[in-house]
Amino acid sequence: KSLESELLEHYNFSKNVVSSSAMLQARRKLKLYAFETVFKSISSNLTREKTYRGYRLLAHDGTDLNLPTDISDEETCFNNNTSYNLLHLNA
C-alpha cells in the first residue's frame, strides 16, 4: 500500500488527514534515540529465561486478508472508488 492510502485508512478517510509529504517530513525528524528507547522499554519486560543461541528473539509481522465484499460490515468495509472488505492481522 502507498503511504497515502495507509494514512487515509488510519484516519478513517477524514478530510483533515495529513499529506504524505508532511508525514515524510515529520518522520525524518525522529531521532535514532527514540527508536532505541522504545525498543529498550519493550524488551526490558521480556522474559530472560529462554534464548536461542544466547539471543532473545523478538518478532512482529502483519498481513492483510481480503474478505468477501459485505458493505454491511462496517468494521472491515472500506469505500474508495469501489467497496472492499479487508482485515489486518498483527502477530
Secondary structure, DSSP 8 states (H G I E B T S, - for coil): --HHHHHHHHTTT-TT---HHHHHHHHHT--HHHHHHHHHHHHTTS-SS--BTTB------EEEEEE---TT-TTTEEESSSEEEEEEEE-
